[in-house]
Every structure is written in C-alpha cells, then in structure tokens.
Amino acid sequence: MKEDNKNKRWLASFWRRIAAFLVDITILGTSGSCLGFMFQDFFVQIGNWGNLIGFSIALLYYSILNSSLGHGQTLGKKLFKIKVVDSNNNTITVIRSCSRYLVLYIPVYLNGVQPSGNITPMLLEYLYPLIIFGGLFSTYYLYLFNRTTRQSLHDLAVGTYVVNINNEQQDVGKVWRPHLAVISLFCAAMLSLPFLLPDNDQAELLTKLSTTQDAVMEIPPVLSVKVADGETVFKSTEGETSNTTYVAADVFLLKDKVDDAELARHIAEIIVHSYEPSLEKDIIKVQLIYGYDTGIFSSWNKQEYYFEPLELTSSLLSKHEK
C-alpha cells in the first residue's frame, strides 16, 4: 500500500538542499577545471575577470535548470528529488530563476574582488560591505535558522520554495519576525561600517600603499599586486606575547616564475624604497603567485619569500655605491 502523500513534508530539508548543492558545485567545478586545462594562459592573463566567466556559466546553469525549462531541478536537485517552485507549487520563469540566482551569488562572487579606482566612493564605502557581508550573513543565517518556511534570502526575494517532488502542498506559515529583525540590524551595521573606521589615517595609508603598488606594477612579469601593512600577535604557552610587524605583497604573475628568488627580492627592494614605513617593520613578505580563478574552479602556484628591511637597505646602498 502506498504511503499517503499528505503525511509527507512538502518543504525540502536543510540537508537534502545542501547535498544537492554539493552535487551542483561539483559539476560546475569539473566543467571549470576542463576549461582551465584548455585555456589556462587566457585565464591567467585576464586576472579577476575570470570570475565573470564562471559567474556566467553558473548563471546559465541555475537560471535555466531551476526554471520551468528545467522543471525546477538542477542535476543535484533531480538526484535528491527536490525542485524550486512558487507559492502555488508551480515552477518559475527563467527571468525569476535568474533573479533568484543573482541574489544568492552576487555577494559570493564580489567577496574578495578589489574594486578599481574608477568605482565611486559611495559604492566602495557603503554598498560593498552591505552587499557582500550583509548578503552572505543573511543567506547563511536564514539557511540555518529559518525552519518555518526553509527560505533563504534568495527565496524570500523572489517568493520561491524548495520542495520535495510529488508531495502535496502544505501551509508553511510565515518567516518568524525576529529572524528578519536580526538580518535588518546586521545590514544596518554594515551600512554604517564606514562611519566607524578612521577615515584620515586609513586614507593616507591607502594612498602610500597605492604608490608602492604602482611601482611594483612596472615590473614586466607582474599582472597585479596587493600590498598590505599589518601586525601579527603571537601568544606563547607561558602567556607571553610578541608582536611582528610586516609589509606583505601578494604579486600575481603573467608567467610561472614563483621560484624566482631574485624577482621576489627586487620587489621587496621596491617596497623598501617606495614605502618609507616599511623600514620600521620586522619583515617584508613577498608572495609570488601564478594561476587563475574562474569562480567555479581555481588553480594556484605560490611561493613566499621573507626579507629584513635593514638588510635590503644595505643592499640598495651597496648597489648605488658601485
């Protein structure tokens, strides 16, 4: 005798959704690795733009398959017998499915991407923290704690549900209001974050580091570079603490020369010469990086080098004397 579908839960469980998601990203990652194998040099040369390629591939995958064209099922959802539907238990249009994807994945793909100099200060200081951190927090929070409707941020935005196939629709109620309050407070905090940061000191530091980055960029093998001024605190088992100050440079290369110690040293010398505060640091760290990231697959070859600022200064003086 068949089990009564009325006794079966309409909404898909958290773990079934996660399992389907893992299958989907495995499929996308495999396709990304194949593309990377065939077009590695191209992906290396375009740098951060590679993320846009992966974003577009994933956009087509999720937008089409999660819509009525794909019967609301990606390959992962098909395997675990769940699908995306609207409040009437019908599959959704491609446009609606595309909007659902964008709400979910724009914060993911923007996370870690450095905006260029032509981005307006308003976007840089306000929208980035709100979109990235507000979006990611809202998505993860609702995934974990919204057990009433099982809707995360992208589902709430377009009015969709992820449900078990062949089960009758049930009244699932509404999202618990305190959940929405938590998300609103966090997004408000992200929106006000720029006001909490020391503007003058931070702006001056960024200007100095930008000058150093421009100097390193003049080296032919360099594709892009990010220089940071920081400090690490180490606490021993005896409770004693020690601080190490540093200037760190992540240098992305157009050619696989991560084993070139002379190149790393040359970059460190440029940092010492162009960034005066580096002379007071304990170490200069240069990380040479070759590879690419398409958003759905990445491949990196990295090597770190450490130098003492005073030793670099002595070396530069010796060169000038010669």
WOMOCOR-V192747 format. One record per backbone hydrogen bond with DSSP energy under -0.5 kcal/mol. CO is the residue of the C=O (numbers start at 0). NH is the residue of the N-H. E is the energy in kcal/mol with one decimal. If there is no record, write none. Layout:
co:CO nh:NH e:E
co:CO nh:NH e:E
This chain:
co:3 nh:6 e:-1.5
co:4 nh:7 e:-1.4
co:9 nh:163 e:-2.9
co:12 nh:16 e:-1.9
co:13 nh:17 e:-2.2
co:14 nh:18 e:-2.3
co:15 nh:19 e:-2.1
co:16 nh:20 e:-2.2
co:17 nh:21 e:-2.4
co:18 nh:22 e:-1.8
co:19 nh:23 e:-2.1
co:20 nh:24 e:-2.6
co:21 nh:25 e:-1.6
co:22 nh:26 e:-2.0
co:23 nh:27 e:-2.5
co:24 nh:28 e:-2.5
co:25 nh:29 e:-2.1
co:26 nh:30 e:-2.0
co:27 nh:31 e:-2.4
co:28 nh:32 e:-2.2
co:29 nh:33 e:-1.8
co:30 nh:34 e:-2.0
co:31 nh:35 e:-2.4
co:32 nh:36 e:-2.0
co:33 nh:37 e:-1.7
co:34 nh:38 e:-2.7
co:38 nh:42 e:-2.2
co:39 nh:43 e:-2.3
co:40 nh:44 e:-2.0
co:41 nh:45 e:-1.7
co:42 nh:46 e:-0.8
co:43 nh:46 e:-0.7
co:45 nh:48 e:-1.9
co:46 nh:49 e:-2.0
co:47 nh:50 e:-1.5
co:48 nh:51 e:-0.9
co:48 nh:52 e:-0.9
co:49 nh:53 e:-1.7
co:50 nh:54 e:-2.6
co:51 nh:55 e:-2.1
co:52 nh:56 e:-2.2
co:53 nh:57 e:-2.6
co:54 nh:58 e:-2.2
co:55 nh:59 e:-2.2
co:56 nh:60 e:-2.2
co:57 nh:61 e:-2.8
co:58 nh:62 e:-2.4
co:59 nh:63 e:-2.0
co:60 nh:64 e:-1.8
co:61 nh:65 e:-2.2
co:63 nh:66 e:-0.9
co:63 nh:69 e:-0.9
co:64 nh:72 e:-1.1
co:65 nh:91 e:-0.5
co:66 nh:69 e:-0.9
co:66 nh:71 e:-3.3
co:67 nh:70 e:-1.0
co:69 nh:72 e:-1.4
co:71 nh:83 e:-2.1
co:73 nh:77 e:-2.6
co:74 nh:78 e:-1.9
co:75 nh:79 e:-1.7
co:76 nh:81 e:-2.4
co:77 nh:80 e:-0.9
co:80 nh:164 e:-2.0
co:82 nh:162 e:-2.7
co:84 nh:160 e:-2.6
co:85 nh:88 e:-1.9
co:89 nh:85 e:-2.6
co:91 nh:67 e:-2.7
co:92 nh:96 e:-2.3
co:93 nh:97 e:-2.7
co:94 nh:98 e:-2.2
co:95 nh:99 e:-2.0
co:96 nh:100 e:-2.0
co:97 nh:101 e:-2.4
co:98 nh:102 e:-2.1
co:99 nh:103 e:-1.4
co:100 nh:104 e:-2.9
co:101 nh:105 e:-2.1
co:104 nh:108 e:-2.5
co:105 nh:109 e:-2.2
co:106 nh:110 e:-1.2
co:109 nh:112 e:-1.9
co:112 nh:114 e:-0.6
co:115 nh:118 e:-1.9
co:119 nh:123 e:-2.3
co:120 nh:124 e:-3.0
co:121 nh:125 e:-2.1
co:121 nh:126 e:-1.3
co:122 nh:127 e:-2.0
co:125 nh:129 e:-1.6
co:126 nh:130 e:-3.4
co:127 nh:131 e:-2.7
co:128 nh:132 e:-1.0
co:128 nh:133 e:-1.5
co:129 nh:134 e:-0.7
co:130 nh:134 e:-0.8
co:131 nh:135 e:-2.6
co:132 nh:136 e:-2.4
co:133 nh:137 e:-2.2
co:134 nh:138 e:-2.2
co:135 nh:139 e:-2.6
co:136 nh:140 e:-2.9
co:137 nh:141 e:-2.2
co:138 nh:142 e:-2.0
co:139 nh:143 e:-1.9
co:140 nh:144 e:-2.8
co:141 nh:145 e:-1.8
co:144 nh:146 e:-1.9
co:145 nh:149 e:-0.9
co:151 nh:155 e:-2.4
co:152 nh:156 e:-2.2
co:153 nh:157 e:-1.1
co:154 nh:158 e:-1.3
co:154 nh:159 e:-2.1
co:158 nh:86 e:-0.5
co:160 nh:84 e:-2.7
co:160 nh:162 e:-0.6
co:161 nh:11 e:-2.5
co:162 nh:82 e:-2.3
co:163 nh:166 e:-1.1
co:169 nh:171 e:-0.7
co:175 nh:178 e:-1.5
co:175 nh:179 e:-0.9
co:176 nh:180 e:-2.1
co:177 nh:181 e:-2.3
co:178 nh:182 e:-2.0
co:179 nh:183 e:-2.4
co:180 nh:184 e:-2.4
co:181 nh:185 e:-2.1
co:182 nh:186 e:-2.5
co:183 nh:187 e:-2.2
co:184 nh:188 e:-1.9
co:185 nh:189 e:-2.1
co:186 nh:190 e:-2.1
co:187 nh:191 e:-1.6
co:188 nh:192 e:-0.5
co:189 nh:192 e:-0.6
co:191 nh:194 e:-1.1
co:191 nh:195 e:-0.7
co:192 nh:195 e:-1.6
co:192 nh:196 e:-0.6
co:193 nh:196 e:-0.8
co:196 nh:198 e:-1.0
co:197 nh:201 e:-1.8
co:198 nh:202 e:-2.8
co:199 nh:203 e:-2.2
co:200 nh:204 e:-2.2
co:201 nh:205 e:-2.5
co:202 nh:206 e:-1.9
co:203 nh:207 e:-1.9
co:204 nh:208 e:-2.5
co:205 nh:209 e:-2.1
co:206 nh:210 e:-1.7
co:207 nh:211 e:-1.7
co:208 nh:212 e:-2.5
co:209 nh:213 e:-2.2
co:210 nh:214 e:-1.6
co:211 nh:215 e:-2.1
co:212 nh:216 e:-2.1
co:213 nh:217 e:-0.6
co:214 nh:217 e:-0.8
co:215 nh:218 e:-1.9
co:218 nh:221 e:-1.7
co:220 nh:253 e:-3.0
co:223 nh:251 e:-2.8
co:225 nh:249 e:-2.6
co:227 nh:229 e:-0.5
co:227 nh:247 e:-2.7
co:229 nh:245 e:-2.3
co:231 nh:243 e:-2.5
co:233 nh:235 e:-0.5
co:233 nh:241 e:-2.4
co:235 nh:238 e:-1.6
co:239 nh:235 e:-3.2
co:241 nh:233 e:-3.0
co:243 nh:231 e:-2.5
co:244 nh:281 e:-1.1
co:244 nh:282 e:-1.5
co:245 nh:229 e:-2.2
co:246 nh:284 e:-2.6
co:247 nh:227 e:-2.9
co:248 nh:250 e:-0.7
co:248 nh:286 e:-3.1
co:249 nh:225 e:-1.9
co:249 nh:251 e:-0.6
co:250 nh:288 e:-3.0
co:251 nh:222 e:-3.5
co:251 nh:223 e:-1.3
co:254 nh:256 e:-2.1
co:256 nh:259 e:-1.7
co:258 nh:260 e:-1.3
co:259 nh:263 e:-1.7
co:260 nh:264 e:-2.3
co:261 nh:265 e:-2.4
co:262 nh:266 e:-2.2
co:263 nh:267 e:-2.2
co:264 nh:268 e:-2.4
co:265 nh:269 e:-1.8
co:266 nh:270 e:-2.0
co:267 nh:271 e:-2.2
co:268 nh:272 e:-2.2
co:269 nh:273 e:-2.5
co:270 nh:274 e:-2.4
co:273 nh:275 e:-0.6
co:274 nh:277 e:-1.9
co:275 nh:278 e:-2.0
co:276 nh:279 e:-1.4
co:277 nh:280 e:-1.4
co:282 nh:246 e:-1.4
co:283 nh:285 e:-0.5
co:283 nh:306 e:-2.1
co:284 nh:248 e:-2.8
co:284 nh:286 e:-0.5
co:285 nh:287 e:-0.6
co:285 nh:304 e:-2.3
co:286 nh:250 e:-3.0
co:287 nh:302 e:-1.8
co:288 nh:252 e:-3.1
co:289 nh:300 e:-2.6
co:291 nh:298 e:-2.3
co:293 nh:53 e:-0.8
co:296 nh:293 e:-2.9
co:298 nh:291 e:-2.1
co:300 nh:289 e:-2.5
co:302 nh:287 e:-2.5
co:304 nh:285 e:-2.7
co:306 nh:283 e:-2.7
co:306 nh:308 e:-0.5
co:307 nh:311 e:-2.0
co:308 nh:312 e:-2.3
co:309 nh:313 e:-2.2
co:310 nh:314 e:-1.9
co:311 nh:315 e:-2.2
co:312 nh:316 e:-2.2
co:313 nh:317 e:-2.1
co:314 nh:318 e:-1.9
co:315 nh:319 e:-2.0
co:316 nh:320 e:-2.1
co:317 nh:321 e:-1.6
